[in-house]
Amino acid sequence: MRGKTAEDLKLLELLDPVAEAAGYAIVRLRLMGGNERRKLQIMAERPSDGDMNVEDCARLSRAVSEVMDAADPISGEYLLEVSSPGIDRPLTRLSDFEAHEGFEVKIELDRLAEGRKRFRGVLAGIEGDQVGIDLEGEEATAMIPFAWIVEAKLVLNDELMKRGAASRAARLASEQQTTE
């Protein structure tokens, strides 16, 4: 899920160590577009707090650019875009599902489960390599194998926005204390 295509996965192999050395974790990588001008989109965060500010994006972009220039793994021109995953972030690692327990999520599978591929509900945590989701109108928690998930994203709602605002306020307060 962190990469969709074989080319994405190859780029992740190259760039994961670069991101880790710079103090970041790649949440998702996508190489998009045809042969004309492609875009390499990297969503990343600091593993310590899940944050990614503008300075972090610039720092990771410089580190990635150096390696990409030297290795030249993409033929032709491309645009590099480094960003935070955002408040309604994609969930790409099992740890993401655990960290966002209690929040509403949309999940798409690579196969049918209970007659459908798309689910929307509240994350109920993880058990081994299974993701729990509480579906509206269902009493039992649905357990979905992580390996079946091709896409998952938090749903932007009031609860998620409140958490984002609280996180930003805490970060700003922390930054203000360190500058005083």
Backbone as a printed PyTorch tensor [residue, N CA C, xyz], in Angstrom:
tensor([[[  0.8070,  -1.2020,   0.0000],
         [  0.0000,   0.0000,   0.0000],
         [  0.8500,   1.2670,   0.0000]],

        [[  2.0570,   1.1810,   0.5350],
         [  2.9230,   2.3630,   0.5290],
         [  3.3290,   2.7140,  -0.8930]],

        [[  3.3590,   1.7020,  -1.7680],
         [  3.6370,   1.8950,  -3.1770],
         [  2.6880,   1.0100,  -3.9630]],

        [[  2.1900,   1.5080,  -5.0960],
         [  1.1990,   0.7330,  -5.8670],
         [  1.8350,  -0.1510,  -6.9250]],

        [[  2.8100,   0.3780,  -7.6330],
         [  3.3840,  -0.3360,  -8.7720],
         [  4.7480,  -0.9140,  -8.4150]],

        [[  5.2620,  -1.7560,  -9.2860],
         [  6.6060,  -2.3110,  -9.0920],
         [  7.6360,  -1.1840,  -9.0690]],

        [[  7.4210,  -0.1620,  -9.9070],
         [  8.3420,   0.9840,  -9.9420],
         [  8.2930,   1.7520,  -8.6210]],

        [[  7.0980,   1.9230,  -8.0540],
         [  6.9600,   2.5730,  -6.7420],
         [  7.7480,   1.7950,  -5.6860]],

        [[  7.5860,   0.4750,  -5.7000],
         [  8.2400,  -0.3630,  -4.6900],
         [  9.7630,  -0.3020,  -4.8200]],

        [[ 10.2520,  -0.2360,  -6.0560],
         [ 11.6870,  -0.0990,  -6.2880],
         [ 12.2060,   1.2380,  -5.7450]],

        [[ 11.4330,   2.2900,  -5.9680],
         [ 11.8060,   3.6060,  -5.4560],
         [ 11.7760,   3.6300,  -3.9300]],

        [[ 10.8100,   2.9310,  -3.3290],
         [ 10.7670,   2.8410,  -1.8690],
         [ 12.0180,   2.1700,  -1.3200]],

        [[ 12.4670,   1.1050,  -1.9860],
         [ 13.7040,   0.4260,  -1.5670],
         [ 14.8810,   1.3890,  -1.5790]],

        [[ 14.9230,   2.2450,  -2.5810],
         [ 16.0030,   3.2200,  -2.7150],
         [ 15.8720,   4.3540,  -1.6940]],

        [[ 14.6450,   4.8230,  -1.4720],
         [ 14.4480,   6.0510,  -0.7060],
         [ 14.1160,   5.8610,   0.7750]],

        [[ 13.6350,   4.6800,   1.1820],
         [ 13.3690,   4.4460,   2.6090],
         [ 14.6000,   4.7200,   3.4700]],

        [[ 15.7790,   4.1780,   3.1150],
         [ 16.9630,   4.4530,   3.9400],
         [ 17.3450,   5.9360,   3.9620]],

        [[ 17.1100,   6.6290,   2.8650],
         [ 17.4040,   8.0720,   2.7910],
         [ 16.5040,   8.8220,   3.7660]],

        [[ 15.2090,   8.5050,   3.7340],
         [ 14.2590,   9.1550,   4.6340],
         [ 14.6000,   8.8470,   6.0940]],

        [[ 14.8830,   7.5810,   6.3920],
         [ 15.2070,   7.1830,   7.7610],
         [ 16.4530,   7.8940,   8.2620]],

        [[ 17.4750,   8.0070,   7.4150],
         [ 18.7120,   8.6960,   7.8000],
         [ 18.4580,  10.1740,   8.0840]],

        [[ 17.4800,  10.7530,   7.3980],
         [ 17.1430,  12.1620,   7.5990],
         [ 16.1650,  12.3520,   8.7670]],

        [[ 15.6730,  11.2450,   9.3400],
         [ 14.7830,  11.3280,  10.4890],
         [ 13.3050,  11.2510,  10.1520]],

        [[ 12.9690,  10.6750,   8.9970],
         [ 11.5690,  10.6050,   8.5550],
         [ 11.1910,   9.1860,   8.1540]],

        [[  9.8950,   8.9660,   8.0410],
         [  9.3620,   7.6890,   7.5470],
         [  8.4590,   8.0060,   6.3610]],

        [[  8.6400,   7.2760,   5.2700],
         [  7.7810,   7.4600,   4.1100],
         [  6.4710,   6.7270,   4.3660]],

        [[  5.3850,   7.4790,   4.3210],
         [  4.0520,   6.9280,   4.5280],
         [  3.5420,   6.3330,   3.2170]],

        [[  3.7190,   7.0880,   2.1200],
         [  3.2680,   6.6230,   0.8120],
         [  4.1160,   7.2640,  -0.2750]],

        [[  4.3750,   6.5050,  -1.3310],
         [  5.1200,   6.9920,  -2.4880],
         [  4.3490,   6.6030,  -3.7370]],

        [[  4.1680,   7.5550,  -4.6490],
         [  3.5050,   7.2880,  -5.9260],
         [  4.2540,   8.0120,  -7.0410]],

        [[  4.5710,   7.2860,  -8.0970],
         [  5.1100,   7.8780,  -9.3100],
         [  3.9420,   7.9230, -10.2800]],

        [[  3.5060,   9.1330, -10.6190],
         [  2.2810,   9.2930, -11.4100],
         [  2.5780,   9.9390, -12.7570]],

        [[  1.6710,   9.7320, -13.6940],
         [  1.7580,  10.3710, -15.0010],
         [  2.3610,   9.4550, -16.0400]],

        [[  2.2360,   9.9050, -17.2780],
         [  2.7550,   9.1330, -18.4070],
         [  4.2330,   9.4050, -18.6170]],

        [[  4.6570,   9.3020, -19.8510],
         [  6.0750,   9.4770, -20.1560],
         [  6.4830,  10.9370, -20.3210]],

        [[  5.5050,  11.8310, -20.4690],
         [  5.8240,  13.2510, -20.6590],
         [  6.5170,  13.8170, -19.4220]],

        [[  5.7500,  14.2960, -18.4850],
         [  6.3110,  14.8340, -17.2480],
         [  5.6260,  14.1310, -16.0880]],

        [[  6.3700,  13.3420, -15.3950],
         [  5.8210,  12.5530, -14.3120],
         [  5.9730,  13.3010, -12.9890]],

        [[  5.2240,  12.8400, -11.9900],
         [  5.3220,  13.4290, -10.6590],
         [  5.6260,  12.3230,  -9.6610]],

        [[  6.6650,  12.5190,  -8.8660],
         [  7.0010,  11.6090,  -7.7830],
         [  6.4850,  12.2430,  -6.5010]],

        [[  5.4090,  11.6680,  -5.9640],
         [  4.7890,  12.2000,  -4.7620],
         [  5.2070,  11.3470,  -3.5630]],

        [[  5.7800,  12.0020,  -2.5690],
         [  6.1960,  11.3200,  -1.3460],
         [  5.4900,  11.9710,  -0.1630]],

        [[  4.7380,  11.1690,   0.5830],
         [  4.1430,  11.6170,   1.8390],
         [  4.9910,  11.0160,   2.9500]],

        [[  5.4040,  11.8680,   3.8740],
         [  6.2880,  11.3920,   4.9390],
         [  5.9160,  12.0560,   6.2610]],

        [[  6.5100,  11.5300,   7.3300],
         [  6.2900,  12.0870,   8.6640],
         [  7.4810,  11.7700,   9.5530]],

        [[  7.5690,  12.5030,  10.6560],
         [  8.5760,  12.1720,  11.6710],
         [  8.0170,  11.0170,  12.4900]],

        [[  8.7560,   9.9170,  12.6130],
         [  8.2440,   8.7710,  13.3700],
         [  7.9560,   9.1010,  14.8350]],

        [[  8.6770,  10.0600,  15.3860],
         [  8.5240,  10.3920,  16.8040],
         [  7.1530,  10.9640,  17.1380]],

        [[  6.6070,  11.8230,  16.2420],
         [  5.3380,  12.4780,  16.5680],
         [  4.3400,  12.5200,  15.4120]],

        [[  4.7000,  11.9320,  14.2710],
         [  3.7890,  11.9090,  13.1320],
         [  3.6270,  13.2460,  12.4340]],

        [[  4.4410,  14.2150,  12.7950],
         [  4.3250,  15.5580,  12.2200],
         [  5.2200,  15.6910,  10.9940]],

        [[  4.9510,  16.6850,  10.1770],
         [  5.7720,  16.9770,   8.9990],
         [  5.4700,  18.4170,   8.6060]],

        [[  6.3690,  19.3400,   9.0000],
         [  6.1240,  20.7380,   8.6630],
         [  6.8640,  21.1120,   7.3760]],

        [[  6.7620,  22.3650,   6.9810],
         [  7.3470,  22.8270,   5.7170],
         [  8.8640,  22.6310,   5.7080]],

        [[  9.5140,  22.9230,   6.8220],
         [ 10.9710,  22.7450,   6.8950],
         [ 11.3460,  21.2730,   6.7440]],

        [[ 10.5510,  20.3950,   7.3520],
         [ 10.7880,  18.9520,   7.2160],
         [ 10.6600,  18.5260,   5.7580]],

        [[  9.6350,  19.0320,   5.0840],
         [  9.4230,  18.6920,   3.6690],
         [ 10.6170,  19.1350,   2.8270]],

        [[ 11.1010,  20.3400,   3.0810],
         [ 12.2500,  20.8650,   2.3270],
         [ 13.5030,  20.0330,   2.5950]],

        [[ 13.7210,  19.6660,   3.8650],
         [ 14.9010,  18.8750,   4.2470],
         [ 14.8690,  17.4970,   3.5710]],

        [[ 13.7140,  16.8440,   3.6110],
         [ 13.5980,  15.5240,   2.9900],
         [ 13.7000,  15.6390,   1.4710]],

        [[ 13.1230,  16.6680,   0.9040],
         [ 13.1950,  16.8800,  -0.5450],
         [ 14.6430,  17.0060,  -1.0090]],

        [[ 15.4550,  17.7600,  -0.2650],
         [ 16.8750,  17.9100,  -0.6210],
         [ 17.6020,  16.5730,  -0.5370]],

        [[ 17.3470,  15.8030,   0.5310],
         [ 18.0030,  14.5040,   0.7080],
         [ 17.6080,  13.5340,  -0.4120]],

        [[ 16.3220,  13.5080,  -0.7450],
         [ 15.8330,  12.6300,  -1.8060],
         [ 16.4040,  13.0560,  -3.1580]],

        [[ 16.4240,  14.3580,  -3.4110],
         [ 16.9460,  14.8750,  -4.6900],
         [ 18.3850,  14.4650,  -4.9290]],

        [[ 19.2070,  14.5330,  -3.8880],
         [ 20.6190,  14.1390,  -4.0240],
         [ 20.7390,  12.6920,  -4.4880]],

        [[ 19.9840,  11.8030,  -3.8510],
         [ 20.0480,  10.3870,  -4.1860],
         [ 19.4490,  10.1280,  -5.5670]],

        [[ 18.3390,  10.7830,  -5.8700],
         [ 17.6950,  10.5960,  -7.1720],
         [ 18.5990,  11.0920,  -8.3020]],

        [[ 19.2890,  12.2030,  -8.0910],
         [ 20.2080,  12.7230,  -9.1140],
         [ 21.3530,  11.7440,  -9.3570]],

        [[ 21.8650,  11.1500,  -8.2680],
         [ 22.9890,  10.2220,  -8.3950],
         [ 22.5570,   8.8800,  -8.9980]],

        [[ 21.4400,   8.3400,  -8.5310],
         [ 20.9970,   7.0170,  -8.9850],
         [ 20.2420,   7.0810, -10.3120]],

        [[ 19.5790,   8.1820, -10.5790],
         [ 18.8070,   8.4080, -11.8120],
         [ 17.8770,   7.2300, -12.1490]],

        [[ 16.9760,   6.8480, -11.1950],
         [ 16.1180,   5.6790, -11.4210],
         [ 14.8830,   5.9450, -12.2920]],

        [[ 14.6040,   7.2170, -12.5880],
         [ 13.4230,   7.5610, -13.3840],
         [ 13.8940,   8.1570, -14.7050]],

        [[ 13.4800,   7.5370, -15.7980],
         [ 13.8880,   8.0810, -17.0980],
         [ 13.0360,   9.3050, -17.4260]],

        [[ 13.6720,  10.3020, -17.9880],
         [ 12.9660,  11.5220, -18.3620],
         [ 12.8160,  12.4730, -17.1910]],

        [[ 12.0380,  13.5220, -17.4480],
         [ 11.8230,  14.5450, -16.4270],
         [ 10.7260,  14.1220, -15.4600]],

        [[ 10.8580,  14.5960, -14.2250],
         [  9.8130,  14.3600, -13.2380],
         [  9.8300,  15.5030, -12.2380]],

        [[  8.7240,  15.6970, -11.5780],
         [  8.5820,  16.7070, -10.5420],
         [  8.5220,  15.9840,  -9.2080]],

        [[  9.3340,  16.3970,  -8.2520],
         [  9.3320,  15.8000,  -6.9160],
         [  8.4360,  16.6330,  -6.0060]],

        [[  7.5050,  15.9580,  -5.3560],
         [  6.5950,  16.6180,  -4.4210],
         [  6.6670,  15.8860,  -3.0900]],

        [[  7.1190,  16.5730,  -2.0410],
         [  7.2050,  15.9940,  -0.7050],
         [  6.2010,  16.7260,   0.1750]],

        [[  5.3510,  15.9490,   0.8710],
         [  4.3250,  16.5680,   1.7100],
         [  4.0620,  15.7260,   2.9510]],

        [[  3.2680,  16.3020,   3.8410],
         [  2.7890,  15.5400,   4.9910],
         [  1.6120,  14.6940,   4.5150]],

        [[  1.2620,  13.6540,   5.2540],
         [  0.1110,  12.8410,   4.8590],
         [ -1.2180,  13.5950,   4.9870]],

        [[ -1.2410,  14.6720,   5.7620],
         [ -2.4610,  15.4490,   5.9430],
         [ -3.3430,  14.8800,   7.0290]],

        [[ -4.3540,  15.6250,   7.3690],
         [ -5.2310,  15.2260,   8.4700],
         [ -6.0760,  13.9980,   8.1140]],

        [[ -6.5290,  13.9160,   6.8550],
         [ -7.3150,  12.7530,   6.4190],
         [ -6.4070,  11.7800,   5.6660]],

        [[ -5.3500,  11.4770,   6.2970],
         [ -4.2190,  10.7230,   5.7720],
         [ -4.5600,   9.3250,   5.2700]],

        [[ -3.7330,   8.8450,   4.3520],
         [ -3.8480,   7.4330,   3.9850],
         [ -3.2430,   6.5830,   5.1100]],

        [[ -3.7990,   5.4160,   5.3080],
         [ -3.2660,   4.4610,   6.2810],
         [ -2.5900,   3.3690,   5.4700]],

        [[ -1.2800,   3.2580,   5.5860],
         [ -0.5320,   2.3570,   4.7220],
         [  0.2420,   1.2780,   5.4790]],

        [[  0.3870,   1.4570,   6.7780],
         [  1.1230,   0.4870,   7.5950],
         [  0.1970,  -0.0130,   8.6930]],

        [[  0.4110,  -1.2120,   9.1540],
         [ -0.4110,  -1.7610,  10.2230],
         [ -0.4090,  -0.8330,  11.4350]],

        [[  0.7230,  -0.2240,  11.7240],
         [  0.8280,   0.6960,  12.8600],
         [ -0.0760,   1.9170,  12.6930]],

        [[ -0.3590,   2.3290,  11.4460],
         [ -1.2730,   3.4570,  11.2040],
         [ -2.6850,   3.1180,  11.6820]],

        [[ -3.1070,   1.8750,  11.4370],
         [ -4.4450,   1.4540,  11.8460],
         [ -4.5550,   1.4180,  13.3700]],

        [[ -3.4770,   1.0190,  14.0180],
         [ -3.4640,   0.9750,  15.4750],
         [ -3.4660,   2.3840,  16.0620]],

        [[ -2.6620,   3.2790,  15.4920],
         [ -2.5370,   4.6470,  15.9940],
         [ -3.8220,   5.4610,  15.8250]],

        [[ -4.6640,   5.0780,  14.8800],
         [ -5.8780,   5.8520,  14.6000],
         [ -7.1570,   5.1190,  15.0080]],

        [[ -7.0030,   4.1980,  15.9440],
         [ -8.1630,   3.4750,  16.4710],
         [ -9.1890,   4.4750,  16.9950]],

        [[-10.4590,   4.2060,  16.6990],
         [-11.5330,   5.0830,  17.1570],
         [-11.9590,   6.1150,  16.1310]],

        [[-11.2130,   6.2320,  15.0420],
         [-11.5570,   7.1910,  13.9960],
         [-12.2210,   6.4800,  12.8210]],

        [[-13.0360,   7.2530,  12.1000],
         [-13.7320,   6.7130,  10.9460],
         [-12.7640,   6.5470,   9.7770]],

        [[-12.9450,   5.4680,   9.0340],
         [-12.0360,   5.1250,   7.9460],
         [-12.8070,   4.5500,   6.7610]],

        [[-12.2420,   4.7550,   5.5730],
         [-12.7300,   4.0800,   4.3640],
         [-11.6430,   3.0950,   3.9660]],

        [[-12.0460,   1.8590,   3.6810],
         [-11.0930,   0.8080,   3.3180],
         [-11.5470,   0.1690,   2.0100]],

        [[-10.5900,  -0.0500,   1.1130],
         [-10.8700,  -0.7680,  -0.1270],
         [ -9.9880,  -2.0040,  -0.1720]],

        [[-10.5950,  -3.1260,  -0.5490],
         [ -9.8880,  -4.4060,  -0.5820],
         [ -9.5510,  -4.8160,  -2.0180]],

        [[ -8.6440,  -5.7730,  -2.1460],
         [ -8.2860,  -6.3080,  -3.4600],
         [ -9.1790,  -7.4880,  -3.8480]],

        [[-10.1500,  -7.8330,  -2.9860],
         [-11.0480,  -8.9590,  -3.2350],
         [-12.3630,  -8.7130,  -2.4990]],

        [[-13.3470,  -9.5020,  -2.8120],
         [-14.6310,  -9.3900,  -2.1340],
         [-14.5570, -10.0200,  -0.7440]],

        [[-15.1500,  -9.3470,   0.2110],
         [-15.3230,  -9.8790,   1.5620],
         [-16.7500,  -9.5140,   1.9630]],

        [[-17.5080, -10.4980,   2.3510],
         [-18.9170, -10.2880,   2.6810],
         [-19.6550,  -9.6170,   1.5220]],

        [[-19.2660,  -9.9880,   0.2890],
         [-19.9470,  -9.5040,  -0.8980],
         [-19.5800,  -8.1130,  -1.3730]],

        [[-18.5460,  -7.5240,  -0.7990],
         [-18.1500,  -6.1780,  -1.2310],
         [-16.6570,  -5.9360,  -1.0510]],

        [[-16.1650,  -4.8890,  -1.7210],
         [-14.7470,  -4.5290,  -1.6460],
         [-14.5030,  -3.2710,  -0.8140]],

        [[-15.5310,  -2.4490,  -0.6180],
         [-15.3700,  -1.1710,   0.0940],
         [-16.1100,  -1.2060,   1.4270]],

        [[-15.4290,  -0.6980,   2.4440],
         [-15.9970,  -0.6550,   3.7840],
         [-15.7800,   0.7370,   4.3710]],

        [[-16.7270,   1.1760,   5.1840],
         [-16.5960,   2.4380,   5.9080],
         [-17.0820,   2.1870,   7.3230]],

        [[-16.2600,   2.5630,   8.2850],
         [-16.6320,   2.3430,   9.6720],
         [-15.5900,   2.9360,  10.5890]],

        [[-15.6520,   2.5410,  11.8540],
         [-14.7400,   3.0570,  12.8750],
         [-13.6590,   2.0130,  13.1480]],

        [[-12.4100,   2.4550,  13.1000],
         [-11.3050,   1.5350,  13.3690],
         [-11.4020,   1.0080,  14.7880]],

        [[-11.2820,  -0.3030,  14.9240],
         [-11.3960,  -0.9660,  16.2240],
         [-10.0740,  -1.6080,  16.6320]],

        [[ -8.9580,  -1.1340,  16.0640],
         [ -7.6510,  -1.6530,  16.4320],
         [ -7.2010,  -2.7840,  15.5270]],

        [[ -6.1350,  -3.4420,  15.9740],
         [ -5.5810,  -4.5480,  15.2040],
         [ -5.4320,  -5.7690,  16.1060]],

        [[ -5.4640,  -6.9230,  15.4690],
         [ -5.2010,  -8.1970,  16.1430],
         [ -4.2940,  -8.9850,  15.2350]],

        [[ -3.0300,  -9.0910,  15.5940],
         [ -2.0600,  -9.7450,  14.7190],
         [ -1.9400,  -8.9670,  13.4310]],

        [[ -2.2280,  -9.6130,  12.3010],
         [ -2.1580,  -8.9200,  11.0130],
         [ -3.5530,  -8.6430,  10.4570]],

        [[ -4.5190,  -8.4970,  11.3630],
         [ -5.9070,  -8.2030,  10.9850],
         [ -6.3050,  -6.8270,  11.5080]],

        [[ -7.0580,  -6.1030,  10.6860],
         [ -7.5570,  -4.7830,  11.0520],
         [ -9.0180,  -4.9190,  11.4510]],

        [[ -9.3540,  -4.3860,  12.6260],
         [-10.7320,  -4.4190,  13.0890],
         [-11.4690,  -3.1560,  12.6860]],

        [[-12.6920,  -3.3180,  12.2010],
         [-13.5080,  -2.1680,  11.8230],
         [-14.9400,  -2.4140,  12.2780]],

        [[-15.5010,  -1.4330,  12.9690],
         [-16.8890,  -1.5040,  13.4050],
         [-17.7430,  -0.8560,  12.3280]],

        [[-18.5830,  -1.6670,  11.7050],
         [-19.4480,  -1.2040,  10.6220],
         [-20.8150,  -0.8360,  11.1800]],

        [[-21.4040,   0.2300,  10.6530],
         [-22.7150,   0.6740,  11.1050],
         [-23.7440,  -0.4310,  10.8850]],

        [[-24.5380,  -0.6800,  11.9180],
         [-25.5850,  -1.6850,  11.8180],
         [-25.1200,  -3.1070,  12.1030]],

        [[-23.8320,  -3.2990,  12.3100],
         [-23.2850,  -4.6310,  12.5990],
         [-22.8890,  -4.7010,  14.0710]],

        [[-23.2170,  -5.8000,  14.7200],
         [-22.8580,  -5.9390,  16.1300],
         [-21.4120,  -6.3820,  16.3130]],

        [[-20.9680,  -7.2990,  15.4870],
         [-19.6080,  -7.8330,  15.6320],
         [-18.6160,  -6.9720,  14.8430]],

        [[-17.4250,  -6.8620,  15.3790],
         [-16.3530,  -6.1530,  14.6870],
         [-15.8820,  -7.0020,  13.5110]],

        [[-15.8070,  -6.4040,  12.3420],
         [-15.2990,  -7.1110,  11.1580],
         [-13.7760,  -7.1040,  11.2250]],

        [[-13.1820,  -8.2690,  11.0040],
         [-11.7250,  -8.3850,  10.9880],
         [-11.2840,  -8.6060,   9.5430]],

        [[-10.4300,  -7.7030,   9.0560],
         [ -9.9830,  -7.7340,   7.6660],
         [ -8.4810,  -7.9800,   7.6380]],

        [[ -8.0090,  -8.9690,   6.8950],
         [ -6.5620,  -9.1750,   6.7830],
         [ -5.8920,  -7.9440,   6.1660]],

        [[ -4.8570,  -7.4630,   6.8120],
         [ -4.1260,  -6.2880,   6.3360],
         [ -3.6660,  -6.4900,   4.8880]],

        [[ -3.2610,  -7.7100,   4.5410],
         [ -2.7570,  -8.0050,   3.1920],
         [ -3.8120,  -7.7980,   2.1070]],

        [[ -5.0860,  -7.8070,   2.4630],
         [ -6.1560,  -7.6220,   1.4830],
         [ -6.4220,  -6.1460,   1.1840]],

        [[ -5.9290,  -5.2500,   2.0340],
         [ -6.2410,  -3.8250,   1.9000],
         [ -5.3560,  -3.1860,   0.8290]],

        [[ -5.9940,  -2.5510,  -0.1440],
         [ -5.2350,  -1.8500,  -1.1920],
         [ -5.2420,  -0.3510,  -0.9700]],

        [[ -6.2480,   0.1390,  -0.2730],
         [ -6.3040,   1.5660,   0.0300],
         [ -7.1310,   1.7810,   1.2790]],

        [[ -6.6440,   2.6770,   2.1340],
         [ -7.3730,   3.0360,   3.3480],
         [ -7.0580,   4.4920,   3.6640]],

        [[ -8.0890,   5.1960,   4.1030],
         [ -7.9250,   6.6200,   4.3670],
         [ -8.8660,   7.0320,   5.4890]],

        [[ -8.3750,   7.9150,   6.3580],
         [ -9.2310,   8.4590,   7.3960],
         [-10.2940,   9.3440,   6.7540]],

        [[-11.4690,   9.3550,   7.3440],
         [-12.5720,  10.1920,   6.8650],
         [-12.4990,  11.5290,   7.5880]],

        [[-12.4950,  12.6060,   6.8200],
         [-12.4480,  13.9470,   7.3920],
         [-13.7990,  14.2640,   8.0280]],

        [[-13.7980,  14.3960,   9.3490],
         [-15.0210,  14.7280,  10.0800],
         [-14.6540,  15.6080,  11.2740]],

        [[-15.6470,  16.0360,  12.0480],
         [-15.4000,  16.9490,  13.1720],
         [-14.4180,  16.3660,  14.1870]],

        [[-14.5620,  15.0860,  14.4840],
         [-13.6870,  14.4400,  15.4750],
         [-12.2240,  14.4730,  15.0190]],

        [[-11.9910,  14.1760,  13.7500],
         [-10.6390,  14.1840,  13.2120],
         [-10.0810,  15.6110,  13.1830]],

        [[-10.9300,  16.5810,  12.8430],
         [-10.4810,  17.9760,  12.8130],
         [-10.1340,  18.4810,  14.2170]],

        [[-10.8940,  18.0570,  15.2140],
         [-10.5890,  18.4360,  16.6040],
         [ -9.2380,  17.8690,  17.0210]],

        [[ -8.9750,  16.6270,  16.6460],
         [ -7.6870,  16.0160,  16.9870],
         [ -6.5530,  16.7620,  16.2970]],

        [[ -6.7540,  17.1180,  15.0280],
         [ -5.7450,  17.8730,  14.2940],
         [ -5.4800,  19.2310,  14.9060]],

        [[ -6.5380,  19.9210,  15.3150],
         [ -6.3890,  21.2420,  15.9440],
         [ -5.6570,  21.1240,  17.2760]],

        [[ -5.9890,  20.1060,  18.0670],
         [ -5.3210,  19.9000,  19.3550],
         [ -3.8400,  19.5870,  19.1510]],

        [[ -3.5400,  18.7910,  18.1330],
         [ -2.1550,  18.4350,  17.8240],
         [ -1.3610,  19.6680,  17.3960]],

        [[ -1.9590,  20.5000,  16.5360],
         [ -1.2900,  21.7330,  16.0960],
         [ -1.0470,  22.6710,  17.2580]],

        [[ -2.0520,  22.8200,  18.1450],
         [ -1.9180,  23.7050,  19.3090],
         [ -0.7860,  23.2290,  20.2150]],

        [[ -0.7040,  21.9250,  20.4370],
         [  0.3600,  21.3710,  21.2750],
         [  1.7280,  21.6020,  20.6380]],

        [[  1.8150,  21.4090,  19.3070],
         [  3.0760,  21.6200,  18.6030],
         [  3.5010,  23.0810,  18.6810]],

        [[  2.5710,  23.9950,  18.4700],
         [  2.8870,  25.4310,  18.5280],
         [  3.3350,  25.8390,  19.9100]],

        [[  2.6680,  25.3170,  20.9530],
         [  3.0460,  25.6140,  22.3340],
         [  4.4450,  25.1000,  22.6180]],

        [[  4.7500,  23.9040,  22.1340],
         [  6.0730,  23.3070,  22.3200],
         [  7.1480,  24.1300,  21.6090]],

        [[  6.8520,  24.5510,  20.3590],
         [  7.8050,  25.3590,  19.6040],
         [  8.0320,  26.7110,  20.2690]],

        [[  6.9730,  27.2770,  20.8460],
         [  7.0840,  28.5720,  21.5170],
         [  7.9590,  28.4530,  22.7590]],

        [[  7.8140,  27.3420,  23.4970],
         [  8.6280,  27.1260,  24.6990],
         [ 10.0970,  26.9790,  24.3580]],

        [[ 10.4160,  26.3500,  23.2420],
         [ 11.8150,  26.1440,  22.8810],
         [ 12.4740,  27.4190,  22.3690]],

        [[ 11.6790,  28.4070,  21.9260],
         [ 12.2550,  29.6580,  21.4420],
         [ 12.3710,  30.6970,  22.5400]],

        [[ 11.7500,  30.4270,  23.6960],
         [ 11.8140,  31.3920,  24.7970],
         [ 13.0390,  31.2130,  25.6370]]])
